Amino acid sequence: MAEIGIDISKQTSKSIEEFRNKDIDMVVTVCTSRANVICPFCSSPITGDRPEIIKTTLPGAKQFFQHGFSDPSEVDGSDEEKIAAFRRTRDEMKKWILDYFSDLEIKGSDSRS
């Protein structure tokens, strides 16, 4: 991320429990269910409904989006191939965010810049 000017050195993983019953505008999950693995954060492939864990833990979430990306940590190969996989996923996520949310108005944002 530092390669593209984003400092995530102070970021940490958080449990969904930290956000239980808080006022959440948007929940975005980026996982993908794999064969024989059911991800509790993925929407129902049949109905597209919010996952049960989102319904019960974050019932006030105004919007829910789910978009799967390949997991770069699952790539085998040389260090360079692994780094390339992380870069691809990072770039795919950036493109999706810019494409999908480009028209989104963010409350409190300064649009003069």
Backbone as JSON, one array per atom type, in Angstrom:
{
  "sequence": "MAEIGIDISKQTSKSIEEFRNKDIDMVVTVCTSRANVICPFCSSPITGDRPEIIKTTLPGAKQFFQHGFSDPSEVDGSDEEKIAAFRRTRDEMKKWILDYFSDLEIKGSDSRS",
  "N": [[0.83, -1.2, 0.0], [2.01, 1.17, 0.66], [3.42, 1.68, -1.64], [1.6, 2.95, -3.27], [1.08, 5.21, -1.9], [-0.42, 4.99, 0.46], [-0.66, 4.77, 3.87], [-0.79, 2.13, 5.94], [0.27, 1.24, 8.24], [-0.45, 1.53, 10.9], [-2.85, 0.3, 11.1], [-5.14, -2.24, 12.18], [-6.51, -5.56, 12.38], [-9.96, -6.01, 13.05], [-12.54, -7.21, 15.14], [-15.85, -8.08, 14.2], [-17.53, -7.76, 16.3], [-16.73, -5.47, 17.65], [-18.19, -3.52, 16.48], [-20.8, -3.99, 16.98], [-24.21, -3.27, 16.96], [-23.76, -0.57, 16.41], [-24.16, 2.61, 14.79], [-24.0, 2.25, 11.53], [-23.09, 3.23, 8.34], [-22.35, 1.9, 5.98], [-21.58, -1.39, 5.01], [-19.05, -3.34, 3.74], [-18.05, -6.27, 2.33], [-15.36, -8.32, 1.27], [-14.76, -10.87, 0.66], [-14.67, -14.2, -0.76], [-16.62, -17.02, -1.18], [-15.38, -20.31, -1.2], [-15.04, -23.54, -2.77], [-16.56, -25.98, -0.82], [-16.23, -24.41, 1.43], [-17.89, -22.31, 3.5], [-18.47, -19.0, 3.73], [-19.19, -16.86, 6.36], [-19.61, -14.18, 5.93], [-20.33, -13.7, 3.35], [-22.87, -12.84, 1.0], [-26.03, -14.44, 0.4], [-25.89, -16.72, -2.23], [-28.11, -17.42, -3.65], [-30.38, -15.8, -2.97], [-29.23, -13.33, -2.54], [-29.4, -12.02, -0.19], [-28.51, -10.22, 2.83], [-25.81, -11.46, 4.79], [-26.41, -13.6, 7.61], [-24.87, -13.01, 9.91], [-24.31, -10.32, 9.56], [-26.87, -9.25, 9.58], [-27.62, -9.77, 12.24], [-25.55, -8.75, 13.89], [-24.97, -6.19, 12.97], [-27.48, -4.7, 12.71], [-28.46, -2.16, 12.07], [-27.14, -1.27, 9.86], [-27.01, 0.7, 7.04], [-26.46, 0.18, 4.33], [-25.38, -2.62, 2.4], [-22.74, -4.22, 0.83], [-21.26, -6.7, -1.17], [-18.41, -8.01, -2.54], [-16.4, -10.19, -4.18], [-12.93, -10.95, -4.12], [-9.87, -12.34, -5.35], [-7.84, -14.22, -3.1], [-4.81, -13.15, -2.21], [-3.03, -14.28, -0.44], [-3.15, -16.95, -0.78], [-1.63, -17.66, -2.89], [0.88, -19.6, -4.34], [4.38, -19.77, -4.93], [7.25, -17.9, -6.08], [8.77, -15.24, -4.12], [8.45, -12.88, -5.56], [6.29, -13.54, -7.24], [4.29, -13.85, -5.33], [4.17, -11.26, -4.26], [3.34, -9.93, -6.56], [0.76, -11.0, -6.79], [-0.52, -9.86, -4.55], [-0.37, -7.18, -5.31], [-1.99, -7.24, -7.63], [-4.52, -7.89, -6.53], [-4.87, -5.69, -4.83], [-4.95, -3.63, -6.74], [-7.22, -4.39, -8.23], [-9.17, -4.1, -6.26], [-9.02, -1.33, -5.8], [-9.81, -0.34, -8.32], [-12.44, -1.35, -8.43], [-13.61, 0.01, -6.25], [-13.34, 2.71, -7.09], [-14.82, 2.64, -9.5], [-17.37, 1.67, -8.66], [-18.19, 3.26, -6.54], [-17.92, 5.9, -7.31], [-19.84, 7.9, -7.69], [-20.86, 8.29, -5.22], [-22.04, 10.18, -2.55], [-20.38, 11.43, 0.18], [-21.15, 11.96, 3.46], [-20.29, 14.93, 5.05], [-17.98, 15.26, 3.63], [-15.53, 17.25, 1.93], [-16.11, 18.82, -0.9], [-14.77, 20.69, -2.35], [-12.16, 20.31, -3.12]],
  "CA": [[0.0, 0.0, 0.0], [2.92, 2.32, 0.67], [3.79, 1.93, -3.04], [0.63, 3.86, -3.88], [0.91, 6.37, -1.03], [-1.38, 4.78, 1.55], [0.0, 4.25, 5.06], [-1.66, 1.27, 6.75], [1.13, 0.66, 9.27], [-1.1, 1.57, 12.22], [-4.14, -0.38, 11.0], [-5.19, -3.59, 12.74], [-7.76, -6.3, 12.14], [-10.94, -5.79, 14.1], [-13.66, -8.15, 15.19], [-17.16, -7.47, 13.92], [-18.14, -7.47, 17.6], [-16.42, -4.09, 18.02], [-19.14, -2.63, 15.82], [-22.15, -4.47, 17.28], [-25.29, -2.31, 17.2], [-23.37, 0.82, 16.17], [-24.76, 3.22, 13.61], [-23.08, 2.0, 10.42], [-23.66, 3.63, 7.05], [-22.08, 0.96, 4.89], [-20.76, -2.57, 5.27], [-18.52, -3.9, 2.5], [-17.24, -7.47, 2.52], [-14.58, -8.55, 0.05], [-14.36, -12.28, 0.62], [-15.32, -15.06, -1.74], [-16.76, -18.41, -0.75], [-14.68, -21.29, -2.03], [-15.63, -24.88, -2.74], [-16.6, -26.64, 0.49], [-16.01, -23.45, 2.51], [-18.97, -21.34, 3.53], [-18.03, -17.78, 4.41], [-20.33, -16.24, 7.03], [-19.74, -12.78, 5.53], [-20.79, -13.61, 1.96], [-24.31, -12.83, 0.83], [-26.6, -15.68, -0.12], [-25.78, -16.76, -3.68], [-29.43, -17.64, -4.24], [-31.27, -14.66, -2.78], [-28.49, -12.07, -2.45], [-29.67, -11.4, 1.11], [-27.39, -9.96, 3.74], [-25.47, -12.62, 5.62], [-27.03, -13.61, 8.94], [-24.01, -12.32, 10.89], [-24.47, -8.87, 9.35], [-28.23, -8.93, 10.04], [-27.74, -9.82, 13.71], [-24.53, -7.96, 14.57], [-25.05, -4.81, 12.49], [-28.84, -4.58, 12.15], [-28.75, -0.81, 11.61], [-26.32, -0.9, 8.69], [-27.9, 1.24, 6.0], [-26.19, -0.45, 3.04], [-24.47, -3.77, 2.43], [-22.18, -4.58, -0.46], [-20.34, -7.83, -1.13], [-17.72, -8.21, -3.81], [-15.29, -11.1, -3.94], [-11.63, -10.79, -4.76], [-9.0, -13.47, -5.09], [-7.05, -14.08, -1.88], [-3.41, -13.24, -2.61], [-2.26, -15.08, 0.51], [-3.23, -18.34, -1.2], [-0.76, -17.86, -4.06], [2.17, -20.25, -4.15], [5.37, -19.35, -5.91], [8.39, -17.12, -5.59], [8.39, -14.01, -3.41], [8.0, -11.91, -6.56], [4.95, -13.95, -7.67], [3.37, -13.55, -4.22], [4.01, -9.8, -4.23], [2.52, -9.58, -7.73], [-0.62, -11.36, -6.48], [-1.05, -8.82, -3.66], [-0.55, -5.97, -6.11], [-3.17, -7.42, -8.5], [-5.74, -7.78, -5.73], [-4.95, -4.28, -4.42], [-5.36, -2.82, -7.89], [-8.61, -4.76, -8.53], [-10.02, -3.46, -5.23], [-9.03, 0.11, -6.06], [-10.63, -0.12, -9.5], [-13.84, -1.59, -8.06], [-14.05, 1.12, -5.4], [-13.48, 3.92, -7.91], [-15.92, 2.45, -10.44], [-18.66, 1.42, -8.03], [-18.57, 4.3, -5.57], [-17.5, 7.22, -7.8], [-20.92, 8.87, -7.57], [-21.34, 8.28, -3.84], [-21.81, 11.39, -1.76], [-19.99, 11.07, 1.54], [-21.58, 12.99, 4.38], [-19.2, 15.62, 5.71], [-16.79, 15.39, 2.79], [-15.31, 18.57, 1.36], [-16.09, 18.63, -2.36], [-14.1, 21.81, -3.01], [-10.78, 19.99, -3.52]],
  "C": [[0.87, 1.25, 0.0], [3.34, 2.68, -0.75], [2.85, 2.92, -3.71], [0.25, 5.01, -2.94], [-0.1, 6.22, 0.09], [-0.65, 4.11, 2.71], [-1.0, 3.44, 5.88], [-0.9, 0.67, 7.93], [0.49, 0.66, 10.66], [-2.47, 0.89, 12.23], [-4.04, -1.78, 11.62], [-6.5, -4.25, 12.34], [-8.68, -6.07, 13.33], [-12.02, -6.86, 14.01], [-14.94, -7.4, 14.86], [-17.86, -7.07, 15.22], [-17.85, -6.04, 18.07], [-17.45, -3.1, 17.49], [-20.59, -2.99, 16.1], [-23.08, -3.3, 17.65], [-24.87, -0.85, 17.08], [-24.04, 1.31, 14.9], [-23.75, 3.15, 12.47], [-23.77, 2.42, 9.12], [-23.51, 2.54, 6.0], [-21.19, -0.18, 5.38], [-20.34, -3.12, 3.91], [-17.7, -5.12, 2.87], [-16.58, -7.8, 1.19], [-14.11, -10.0, -0.07], [-15.12, -13.01, -0.48], [-15.43, -16.46, -1.16], [-16.05, -19.31, -1.74], [-15.39, -22.63, -1.91], [-15.48, -25.48, -1.35], [-16.3, -25.71, 1.67], [-17.12, -22.42, 2.44], [-18.5, -20.14, 4.35], [-19.24, -17.11, 5.06], [-20.57, -14.8, 6.63], [-20.21, -12.61, 4.1], [-22.31, -13.62, 1.92], [-24.77, -14.16, 0.24], [-26.5, -15.68, -1.63], [-27.13, -16.92, -4.37], [-30.29, -16.39, -4.15], [-30.56, -13.32, -2.77], [-28.71, -11.37, -1.13], [-28.39, -11.15, 1.89], [-27.09, -11.24, 4.53], [-26.08, -12.49, 7.01], [-26.19, -12.85, 9.96], [-24.11, -10.81, 10.76], [-25.85, -8.45, 9.86], [-28.29, -8.85, 11.56], [-26.75, -8.92, 14.42], [-24.63, -6.48, 14.21], [-26.43, -4.53, 11.9], [-29.16, -3.19, 11.61], [-27.94, -0.37, 10.41], [-27.24, -0.49, 7.55], [-27.71, 0.56, 4.65], [-25.23, -1.61, 3.24], [-24.03, -4.08, 1.01], [-21.24, -5.76, -0.26], [-19.74, -7.99, -2.5], [-16.5, -9.06, -3.53], [-14.04, -10.76, -4.74], [-10.81, -12.03, -4.47], [-8.15, -13.17, -3.86], [-5.57, -14.24, -2.23], [-2.57, -14.08, -1.66], [-2.27, -16.56, 0.14], [-2.33, -18.66, -2.39], [0.54, -18.52, -3.64], [3.12, -19.73, -5.21], [6.49, -18.59, -5.25], [7.87, -15.89, -4.84], [7.84, -12.98, -4.39], [6.59, -12.25, -7.06], [3.91, -13.66, -6.58], [3.11, -12.05, -4.13], [3.13, -9.34, -5.39], [1.05, -9.89, -7.48], [-1.26, -10.32, -5.55], [-1.29, -7.53, -4.42], [-1.78, -6.07, -7.0], [-4.45, -7.25, -7.7], [-5.93, -6.34, -5.26], [-5.49, -3.43, -5.56], [-6.8, -3.12, -8.31], [-9.56, -4.1, -7.53], [-10.13, -1.96, -5.48], [-9.93, 0.43, -7.25], [-12.11, -0.28, -9.17], [-14.39, -0.43, -7.22], [-14.28, 2.38, -6.23], [-14.65, 3.81, -8.88], [-17.27, 2.43, -9.75], [-19.13, 2.58, -7.17], [-18.24, 5.71, -6.05], [-18.58, 8.28, -7.64], [-21.46, 9.0, -6.15], [-21.02, 9.6, -3.15], [-21.51, 10.95, -0.34], [-20.31, 12.24, 2.45], [-20.36, 13.61, 5.06], [-17.96, 15.78, 4.87], [-16.73, 16.8, 2.21], [-15.15, 18.41, -0.14], [-15.38, 19.77, -3.08], [-12.71, 21.46, -3.51], [-10.68, 19.46, -4.92]]
}
